[in-house]
């Protein structure tokens, strides 16, 4: 059965007119005449069998059906543009992988190591997008995800990579000379998605905190680390994210970590095979090899 898919010229004309709310400005953007824009939209409306704009004299305004369709068309055109740019940017014979990953894990753990991956596989380009929560991988457009282990990945192929424990860190200037345990008197920094982390840390370590829930909250570990570097308090973060800062003395970690505050990082793959399976297999082997050599 032949699909009812509008031509790209009609879709681009409609998207530009919907965005500007004006045929003339859409025509100027696309280097067309206003009449050409009007004809493309009329052609699109004829195919759809409904009006997309309400017309009052020379003025046009999206109607509810047009507004809904404009949102979908814009998403489709943007996705098509991204995919086209990806392919245009690949060297001849090259391959690419689209990976969803935790943002702080990506910036502080993965990206610093990618030079070694590209040295081994110069023909594979990694396109990485941030995802803070588990999601439905099938049909998402991603070849794999680098994320925490979670029941939400049930049914997927999950390769466990390594376990990372949280440790309290702060700027050395926050520690008063001669004081062995000032943490209870220091501001604490929380990650919003893990609100009871300080309570669990205190319970496991046996260290007293008057109010474990007190302190500023941030969405990302990257934000919490930045706050700690700015001297704003003590942050509970994965040690692997701050090894460089600890080695340089920009941060210190004089308190114990907690084994109950551990998470397992995983490579999550769809159940069904895909066209990029060979490149994904190469990426997985490199991940495991790089972890083993640390």
C-alpha positions in Angstrom: 0.0 0.0 0.0 1.4 3.4 -1.0 2.0 5.7 1.9 0.4 9.1 2.1 3.5 11.2 2.7 3.5 14.9 1.7 6.4 16.2 -0.4 9.3 17.9 1.4 8.6 21.2 -0.3 5.0 21.3 1.1 6.2 20.3 4.6 9.0 22.9 4.7 6.6 25.6 3.4 4.0 24.7 6.1 6.5 24.5 8.9 8.0 27.9 8.1 4.5 29.5 7.7 3.4 27.9 11.0 6.5 29.2 12.8 6.3 32.7 11.5 2.5 32.9 11.4 2.9 34.7 8.1 3.2 33.5 4.5 5.4 36.4 3.4 8.0 35.8 6.1 8.0 32.1 5.3 8.6 32.9 1.6 11.4 35.2 2.5 13.1 32.5 4.7 12.8 29.9 1.9 13.7 32.2 -1.0 10.3 31.7 -2.6 7.3 33.9 -3.5 4.4 34.2 -1.2 2.3 32.6 -3.9 4.5 29.6 -4.0 4.1 29.2 -0.2 0.3 29.5 -0.6 0.2 26.9 -3.3 2.4 24.4 -1.3 0.1 24.7 1.7 -3.0 24.4 -0.4 -1.5 21.2 -1.9 -0.8 19.9 1.6 -4.3 20.7 2.8 -5.8 18.9 -0.2 -3.8 15.8 0.6 -4.8 15.9 4.3 -8.4 16.7 3.5 -8.6 19.5 6.1 -7.6 23.1 6.7 -4.5 23.9 8.6 -4.9 27.7 8.7 -7.8 29.9 9.4 -7.8 32.8 6.8 -9.2 36.2 7.4 -8.4 38.4 4.4 -4.6 38.5 4.0 -4.1 37.2 7.5 -3.6 33.6 8.4 -3.6 31.8 11.8 -3.0 28.1 12.6 -6.2 26.3 13.6 -6.0 23.5 16.3 -5.5 20.8 13.7 -2.7 22.9 12.1 -1.0 23.5 15.4 -0.9 19.8 16.3 0.4 18.9 12.8 3.0 21.7 12.9 4.5 20.3 16.1 4.8 16.9 14.5 6.2 18.2 11.2 8.8 20.3 13.0 10.0 17.3 15.0 10.2 15.2 11.9 12.1 17.8 9.9 14.5 18.5 12.7 15.2 14.7 13.1 15.7 14.3 9.4 18.1 17.3 9.3 20.1 15.8 12.2 20.2 12.4 10.5 21.3 14.0 7.2 24.0 16.0 8.9 25.3 12.9 10.7 25.6 11.0 7.4 27.2 13.9 5.6 29.8 14.1 8.4 30.8 10.5 8.2 34.0 9.7 6.3 33.4 7.3 3.3 33.0 3.8 4.7 32.6 5.1 8.2 30.1 4.0 10.8 28.3 5.8 13.6 26.6 4.9 16.9 24.0 6.9 18.7 24.4 6.5 22.4 22.2 7.8 25.2 24.2 8.4 28.4 24.1 10.0 31.8 25.4 13.6 31.4 28.0 13.7 34.2 29.2 10.2 33.4 29.7 11.3 29.8 31.6 14.5 30.5 33.7 13.2 33.4 34.3 9.5 32.7 33.5 8.7 29.0 34.7 11.7 27.0 38.2 11.8 28.6 38.7 8.2 27.5 37.3 8.4 24.0 40.7 9.3 22.5 41.7 5.7 23.1 38.5 4.4 21.4 39.0 6.5 18.3 42.7 5.4 18.2 41.4 1.8 18.0 38.3 2.5 15.8 38.9 5.7 13.7 36.1 4.7 11.4 33.4 4.8 14.1 31.8 8.1 15.1 30.0 8.3 18.5 27.0 10.6 18.7 26.1 11.0 22.4 22.9 12.5 23.9 22.1 13.1 27.6 19.4 11.0 29.3 19.1 11.2 33.0 16.4 8.6 33.4 15.8 5.1 31.9 13.6 5.1 28.9 12.2 2.7 26.3 15.2 1.9 24.1 13.4 0.1 21.3 12.3 2.7 18.7 14.1 5.6 20.4 16.7 6.0 17.7 19.5 5.1 20.0 21.8 2.1 19.4 22.5 1.7 23.1 22.5 3.5 26.5 25.2 4.0 29.1 23.3 4.2 32.3 22.7 2.9 35.8 21.4 -0.6 36.2 17.7 -0.5 36.8 14.6 -2.7 36.7 13.4 -0.4 33.9 15.8 -2.1 31.5 14.0 -5.4 31.9 13.9 -7.2 28.6 17.0 -5.4 27.2 20.5 -6.9 26.9 22.4 -5.4 29.8 26.2 -5.6 30.2 27.3 -4.6 33.7 30.5 -2.5 33.5 31.6 -1.4 37.0 30.3 -0.4 40.4 30.8 3.2 41.6 30.4 4.3 45.2 29.6 7.8 46.4 32.0 9.6 48.6 31.7 13.0 50.4 34.0 15.7 48.9 34.5 19.4 49.5 36.9 22.3 48.8 39.9 22.0 51.2 39.3 25.6 52.4 36.1 24.4 54.2 38.1 22.3 56.6 39.1 24.1 59.7 42.7 23.5 60.9 42.9 20.9 63.7 39.3 19.7 63.4 39.0 16.0 62.8 35.3 15.8 61.8 33.7 19.1 60.9 31.2 17.6 58.4 28.1 18.1 60.7 28.8 21.8 60.7 29.3 22.1 57.0 26.6 22.8 54.3 25.6 19.7 52.5 24.9 19.4 48.8 22.3 17.0 47.5 21.4 15.4 44.2 17.7 15.9 43.7 17.1 12.4 42.4 18.7 10.8 45.5 17.2 12.9 48.4 17.9 10.4 51.2 21.6 9.8 50.2 23.0 11.8 53.2 20.7 10.0 55.6 21.8 6.6 54.3 25.4 7.7 54.4 25.1 8.7 58.1 23.4 5.4 59.0 26.1 3.3 57.4 29.1 5.2 58.6 27.7 5.9 62.1 28.6 9.6 61.7 26.1 12.0 63.3 24.3 14.6 61.2 21.8 16.9 62.9 19.7 17.2 59.8 20.7 14.9 56.9 18.2 16.5 54.6 19.4 20.1 55.0 21.2 21.7 52.1 20.9 22.8 48.4 19.7 20.3 45.8 20.9 19.9 42.2 19.7 17.8 39.3 23.1 16.5 38.2 26.3 15.3 39.8 28.1 17.8 37.6 26.2 20.6 39.3 27.0 19.2 42.8 30.7 18.9 41.9 30.7 22.5 40.6 29.1 23.7 43.9 31.7 21.7 45.9 34.6 23.2 43.9 33.1 26.7 44.6 33.3 26.0 48.3 29.6 25.9 48.8 29.5 22.6 50.8 30.1 18.9 50.8 28.8 16.8 47.9 28.2 13.1 47.8 29.4 12.1 44.3 30.9 9.1 42.5 34.6 9.0 43.3 35.4 8.3 39.6 34.0 11.6 38.6 36.4 13.6 40.8 39.7 11.6 40.6 41.4 14.5 38.8 40.2 17.1 41.3 41.3 14.9 44.3 44.7 14.3 42.7 45.2 18.1 42.2 44.0 18.9 45.7 41.1 21.0 44.3 38.8 18.7 46.3 39.4 16.6 49.4 37.6 13.4 50.6 38.5 13.0 54.3 35.4 11.0 55.1 34.5 7.4 54.3 32.4 6.3 51.4 29.4 4.1 51.8 28.9 0.7 50.2 25.1 1.0 50.3 25.3 4.1 48.1 26.7 2.2 45.1 25.4 2.1 41.6 26.3 -0.2 38.7 27.0 1.3 35.4 25.8 -0.7 32.4 25.7 -0.8 28.7 22.1 -1.4 27.6 21.3 -2.7 24.2 18.0 -3.5 22.4 16.9 -7.1 22.2 16.6 -7.0 18.5 19.7 -6.9 16.2 20.3 -3.7 14.3 22.3 -2.4 11.4 25.0 -1.1 13.8 25.6 -4.3 15.7 29.2 -4.7 14.5 30.1 -1.1 15.6 28.2 -1.6 18.9 30.1 -4.8 19.6 33.4 -3.0 18.9 32.4 -0.2 21.3 31.4 -2.8 24.0 34.7 -4.7 23.7 36.6 -1.4 24.0 34.6 -0.3 27.1 35.4 -3.6 28.9 39.1 -3.5 27.9 39.5 0.1 29.0 37.9 -0.6 32.4 40.1 -3.6 32.9 43.3 -1.6 32.2 42.5 1.1 34.9 
